[in-house]
Amino acid sequence: MMVKNSEMMQRDLEVIWHPCTQMKDHETLPLVPIKSGKGVYLYDFEGNSYIDAVSSWWVNLFGHTNETINSKIKAQLDTLEHVLLAGFTHEPAIELAHKLVNITPGLLKKVFYVDNGSSAVEAALKMSYHYHRNQGKHKSLFLSLTNSYHGETIGALSVGDVALYKETYEPLLIANMQVPVPKDQSQAAAKEALKSLEQVLQNKADEIAALILEPLVQGAGGMHMYHAAYLTGARILTKRYNVHLIADEIMTGFGRTGKMFACDHVDISPDFMTLSKGLTGGYLPLSVVMTTDEVYNAFYCDYNEYKAFLHSHSYTGNPLACTAALATLEIFEENDILCENAKKSAYIAQKLEVFKVLENVKSIRQQGMIAAVELSGYDAKERIGLRIYQYGLKEGVLLRPLGNVIYFMPPYIITYSQIDKMMDVAYEGIKELEMRN
């Protein structure tokens, strides 16, 4: 007997509180219960298929139920499922750490395992503050870019700039301030923003532990994009004023921007790099903080409880998650993924051109395998993103817009015909909005 979507939805709503969701919406907006996934497709309990155009919140690189990753996890499951990483270690964690050191920017020589993106940001912030403390300096202020997002735990939320979150939880947040993000992808905008950064560093460098930024693309900030010259300038200035640079590559890492890491576009090496999401190919929660020998050595001493870095999670460096990450990196090693992505990115760029003819399109932008179409003329209360989402599902494409921004971030295995459908559905959905108004 076939289980219906409505049955699964009702059982869900009896007990589950979903993330980033006003649950009352589901009185009229059906949940989509997913039974299985294969490649770029998700399948519900009634056999309907949906192209996963957002890689299930930006994590899925090589498709659902990927055979390479599946087989590696299955083999690991029969060997070791988990062991604490304090005083113990295991082969997947060791091998993964070596691989990450080899592929990340040159000065990043040490790997600290955490569980998810927000936790990685938390660890990097604490590590930066504690480093300065071990140097005899009290630098408890953090700097970030306007419009930024770094996660939703308290520390990560503090250094973000999402108004809704900050206004709601402001009394709980740690000391932070923002400097302007470059207003667009031009080099001139990057130079202008760097002037503001230098002015703040001149006045407050003695208080600032670190500048944290999402390199090149601000994900939850509407896929806002800026020129790589800002990264170069930010690295120069943070070094000059003895402030750490934290590159939050949780979303941009592992090929999304056209290079393995967004920092590779200008060959900079930050003091910290946070990685998660695509790290395990979208299979299991895992994140890391990459850092330098200089930072590591500031904590290395005879036992001193005040100098030791105080951060741990029960599932740190989980063998199954590390194995999924190793399998993901193996796919990169055995295939020219970045070259193939460049071809698909160019094709997506061609497809984006047609959106320019629509009157309600404000701008289009792209960085590698991330593309965005921003709409204009709509009030937030109209919730046009929700309307596009519903239209997409009806046509077999999972789109999850960010406000008035319709974006595409598909798995890398997407075919050209699947790109056609993904973008054609979005185009028709936007066009239907235009006709209704």
C-alpha positions in Angstrom: 0.0 0.0 0.0 1.5 3.3 -1.1 2.1 5.9 1.6 0.7 9.3 0.6 2.5 12.6 1.1 -0.4 13.9 3.1 0.0 11.1 5.6 3.7 11.7 6.1 3.1 15.5 6.4 0.5 15.0 9.1 2.7 12.7 11.2 5.5 15.3 10.8 3.5 18.2 11.9 2.4 16.4 15.1 6.0 16.4 16.4 8.6 18.3 14.4 9.5 22.0 14.7 11.3 22.9 11.4 14.2 25.4 11.0 13.8 28.8 9.6 10.1 28.2 9.3 6.9 29.9 10.6 5.1 26.7 11.3 1.7 28.3 10.9 2.5 28.5 7.2 2.0 24.8 7.0 -1.7 25.2 7.7 -1.9 26.1 4.0 1.6 25.3 2.6 2.1 21.6 2.3 5.4 20.1 3.5 7.2 17.9 0.9 8.0 14.5 2.4 11.0 13.0 0.6 11.3 9.3 0.3 14.5 9.0 -1.7 17.1 10.8 -3.7 19.3 10.0 -6.7 21.6 12.3 -8.5 20.1 15.8 -8.7 16.6 14.5 -8.0 14.6 14.1 -4.9 11.5 11.9 -4.9 8.4 12.2 -2.7 6.2 9.4 -1.5 3.9 9.7 -4.5 6.7 9.5 -7.1 7.0 13.1 -7.9 10.6 14.3 -8.7 12.3 17.6 -8.0 15.6 18.9 -9.3 17.5 19.9 -6.2 18.6 23.4 -7.5 19.9 24.5 -4.0 21.9 21.4 -3.2 19.8 20.8 -0.1 21.0 24.1 1.6 24.2 24.2 -0.4 25.8 20.9 0.9 25.3 18.3 -1.8 28.1 18.4 -4.3 28.0 15.2 -6.2 24.3 14.1 -6.0 22.2 12.2 -3.7 23.1 8.6 -2.9 26.4 8.9 -4.7 27.8 5.5 -5.2 31.4 6.4 -4.3 30.5 8.1 -1.1 28.0 5.4 -0.2 30.5 2.6 -0.6 33.1 4.3 1.6 30.7 5.0 4.4 29.4 1.4 4.3 32.9 0.0 4.6 33.8 2.3 7.5 30.6 1.4 9.3 31.8 -2.1 9.7 35.2 -0.9 11.1 34.6 2.0 13.5 31.5 4.2 13.9 32.9 6.6 16.5 35.5 7.2 19.1 36.3 10.3 21.2 39.1 12.5 19.7 40.5 13.5 23.1 43.5 11.3 23.8 42.5 9.0 20.9 42.6 9.3 17.2 41.7 7.2 14.1 42.8 6.8 10.5 40.0 8.7 8.7 40.6 11.9 10.8 44.3 11.7 10.3 44.1 11.1 6.5 41.5 13.8 6.1 43.5 16.4 8.0 46.6 15.7 5.8 44.5 16.1 2.7 43.0 19.4 3.9 46.4 20.8 4.8 47.6 19.9 1.3 44.8 21.6 -0.6 44.1 24.7 1.5 46.1 27.9 1.3 49.8 27.5 2.2 50.0 28.7 5.8 47.1 26.6 7.1 48.9 23.7 8.7 46.7 22.6 11.5 43.1 21.2 11.6 40.7 21.5 14.4 37.6 19.3 14.0 34.1 20.6 14.9 30.6 19.4 14.0 28.9 22.0 11.8 29.3 25.5 10.3 28.2 27.6 13.2 30.3 25.6 15.6 33.4 26.1 13.4 32.8 29.8 13.4 32.4 29.7 17.2 35.7 27.8 17.6 37.5 30.2 15.2 36.3 33.3 17.2 37.3 31.7 20.5 40.7 30.6 19.1 41.4 34.1 17.8 40.5 35.8 21.1 42.4 33.2 23.1 45.5 33.5 20.9 45.7 37.3 21.7 45.1 36.5 25.4 48.0 34.1 25.4 50.1 37.0 24.0 49.1 39.2 26.9 46.5 41.2 24.9 42.8 41.8 25.6 41.2 41.9 22.2 37.5 41.0 22.5 36.0 42.9 19.6 35.2 41.2 16.3 34.8 42.8 12.9 32.6 41.6 10.1 31.0 42.9 6.9 27.6 44.5 6.6 25.0 42.1 5.2 27.0 39.1 6.4 25.9 35.7 7.8 28.0 33.3 9.8 25.6 31.0 11.5 23.0 31.0 14.2 24.6 30.1 17.5 25.3 33.1 19.8 28.9 33.9 18.7 28.3 33.2 15.1 25.1 35.3 15.2 27.0 38.1 16.9 29.4 38.6 13.9 26.6 38.4 11.3 24.5 41.3 10.1 21.0 39.8 9.5 18.7 42.5 11.0 15.9 40.1 12.0 18.3 37.9 14.0 20.2 40.8 15.5 17.2 42.7 16.6 15.6 39.6 18.2 18.7 38.3 20.1 20.7 41.5 20.5 21.0 41.3 24.4 22.7 38.0 24.0 25.4 38.9 21.5 29.1 39.4 22.0 31.0 42.6 21.1 31.1 43.2 17.4 31.0 45.8 14.7 30.6 45.9 10.9 32.4 47.6 8.1 30.8 48.1 4.7 30.9 45.2 2.2 31.7 46.3 -1.3 28.5 47.4 -2.9 28.9 45.3 -6.1 31.4 43.2 -8.0 33.5 46.1 -9.3 37.1 46.7 -8.3 36.2 50.3 -7.6 33.7 49.2 -5.0 36.3 46.9 -3.4 38.7 49.8 -3.1 36.1 52.0 -1.5 35.2 49.4 1.1 38.8 48.9 1.9 39.1 52.6 2.8 36.4 52.1 5.5 38.1 49.0 6.8 41.5 50.7 7.2 39.9 53.6 9.0 38.3 51.3 11.6 41.6 49.3 12.0 43.5 52.6 12.5 41.2 53.5 15.4 40.4 50.2 17.0 43.1 47.6 16.0 44.1 47.3 19.7 40.6 46.1 20.5 39.9 43.9 17.5 40.7 40.2 17.6 39.7 39.3 14.0 37.9 40.3 10.9 35.6 37.5 9.7 34.2 37.5 6.1 32.5 35.3 3.6 35.0 35.5 0.6 33.4 36.7 -2.6 29.8 35.7 -2.0 27.6 36.4 1.0 25.2 33.5 1.0 22.3 34.2 3.2 22.7 37.9 2.5 20.9 37.4 -0.8 24.0 36.0 -2.7 25.6 39.4 -2.7 28.9 39.2 -4.5 32.0 41.4 -4.5 35.4 41.6 -6.3 38.4 39.5 -5.1 40.5 42.6 -4.8 38.8 43.2 -1.4 40.3 39.9 -0.2 43.8 41.0 -1.2 43.4 44.3 0.5 41.8 42.9 3.7 44.7 40.4 4.1 47.2 43.2 3.7 45.5 45.5 6.2 44.8 42.8 8.8 48.4 41.8 8.8 49.5 45.4 9.1 47.4 46.0 12.2 47.9 42.6 13.8 44.3 41.5 13.4 43.4 38.0 12.4 41.6 37.3 9.2 39.0 34.5 9.3 37.8 33.3 5.9 34.4 31.7 6.4 34.4 29.3 3.4 31.6 27.1 4.8 29.5 27.9 1.7 32.1 29.0 -0.8 34.6 26.1 -0.3 35.1 23.0 -2.4 34.7 24.5 -5.9 31.5 26.6 -5.6 33.2 29.9 -6.8 35.2 28.4 -9.6 38.3 27.6 -7.5 38.7 25.0 -4.8 38.4 27.8 -2.3 37.3 31.4 -2.8 40.6 32.6 -1.3 42.4 30.8 -4.2 41.2 33.5 -6.6 43.8 35.9 -5.2 46.2 33.4 -3.5 45.8 34.7 0.0 46.3 32.7 3.2 44.1 33.7 6.1 44.8 33.0 9.8 41.7 30.8 10.0 39.5 29.1 7.4 36.2 27.5 8.4 34.9 24.6 6.2 31.7 22.6 6.3 28.7 22.0 4.1 30.3 20.5 0.9 33.1 19.0 3.0 31.2 15.6 3.3 29.4 15.9 -0.1 26.3 16.7 1.9 26.2 13.4 3.7 27.0 14.0 7.4 27.6 16.9 9.7 31.3 17.8 9.9 33.3 21.0 10.0 36.9 22.1 10.5 38.8 25.2 11.5 42.1 25.4 9.6 44.8 27.5 11.2 48.5 28.3 11.2 51.4 27.0 13.1 51.8 30.4 14.7 48.3 30.2 16.2 48.8 26.6 17.2 52.2 27.3 18.9 50.6 30.0 21.0 48.7 27.3 22.9 51.5 24.7 23.0 53.2 24.6 26.4 53.6 22.7 29.6 50.2 22.1 31.2 48.5 25.4 31.8 44.7 25.3 32.1 44.5 28.9 31.1 46.5 28.5 27.9 44.9 25.3 26.6 42.2 25.8 24.0 38.9 25.0 25.6 36.5 23.7 23.0 35.1 20.2 22.4 32.1 18.3 21.0 31.2 14.7 21.6 31.2 13.8 17.9 34.3 15.8 17.0 36.1 14.1 14.0 33.5 11.4 13.7 35.0 8.5 11.6 31.9 8.1 9.4 31.8 11.9 8.6 35.6 11.9 8.0 35.2 9.0 5.6 32.4 10.8 3.7 34.8 13.8 3.4 37.6 11.6 2.2 35.3 10.1 -0.5 34.3 13.6 -1.5 37.9 14.7 -1.9 38.6 11.5 -3.8 36.0 12.5 -6.4 37.8 15.8 -6.8 41.2 14.0 -7.2 40.0 11.5 -9.8 38.0 13.9 -11.9 38.6 17.4 -13.3 35.6 18.8 -11.4 36.7 22.4 -11.6 37.2 22.3 -15.3 33.8 20.7 -15.8 32.3 23.3 -13.5 33.8 26.1 -15.5 32.0 24.8 -18.6 28.7 24.5 -16.8 29.2 28.0 -15.2 29.6 29.4 -18.7 26.4 27.7 -19.8 24.6 29.0 -16.8 25.9 32.5 -17.7 24.3 32.2 -21.1 21.0 31.1 -19.7 21.0 34.0 -17.3 21.0 36.5 -20.2 17.4 35.8 -21.0 16.3 37.0 -17.5 17.5 40.5 -18.4 14.4 41.1 -20.6 12.0 40.7 -17.7 10.9 44.1 -16.3 10.9 42.9 -12.7 14.5 41.7 -12.8 16.8 44.2 -11.0 20.1 42.5 -11.6 21.8 39.1 -12.3 25.1 38.0 -10.9 27.3 34.9 -10.9 30.4 33.5 -9.3 31.3 30.1 -10.5 28.5 27.6 -9.7 26.5 30.2 -7.8 24.0 32.3 -9.8 21.4 34.8 -8.6 18.5 36.8 -10.1 17.4 39.7 -8.0 13.8 41.0 -8.4 12.6 44.5 -7.8 9.3 46.3 -7.2 8.0 43.9 -4.5 7.4 44.5 -0.8 8.7 41.9 1.6 5.1 41.3 2.8 4.2 40.0 -0.7 6.5 37.0 -0.1 7.3 36.6 -3.7 10.1 34.1 -2.9 7.4 31.8 -1.5 5.4 32.1 -4.7 8.4 31.2 -6.8 9.1 28.3 -4.5 5.6 27.0 -4.9 5.7 27.4 -8.7 9.0 25.6 -8.8 7.7 22.6 -6.9 4.7 22.4 -9.2 7.1 22.2 -12.1 9.5 19.7 -10.5 12.3 22.0 -9.3 13.3 22.8 -5.7 14.0 26.5 -5.6 14.3 28.2 -2.2 14.7 32.0 -2.8 16.2 34.4 -0.4 13.6 37.1 -0.2 13.5 38.7 -3.6 16.6 36.8 -4.8 16.1 33.6 -6.9 19.4 31.7 -6.8 20.9 28.5 -8.3 23.4 26.4 -6.6 22.9 22.9 -8.0 25.0 19.7 -7.4 28.0 19.6 -9.7 26.8 16.5 -11.5 23.8 18.4 -13.0 23.5 17.9 -16.8 23.0 20.6 -19.3 19.4 19.5 -20.0 18.8 19.6 -16.2 20.3 23.2 -16.1 17.8 24.1 -18.9 14.8 22.9 -16.9 16.0 24.4 -13.6 16.5 27.9 -15.2 13.5 27.7 -17.5 11.2 27.0 -14.6 12.7 29.9 -12.6 12.2 32.2 -15.7 8.6 31.2 -16.2 7.9 31.6 -12.5 9.3 35.1 -12.5 7.5 35.9 -15.8 4.2 34.8 -14.2 4.8 37.1 -11.3 5.4 40.0 -13.7 2.1 39.2 -15.6 0.1 39.1 -12.3 1.4 42.5 -11.4 
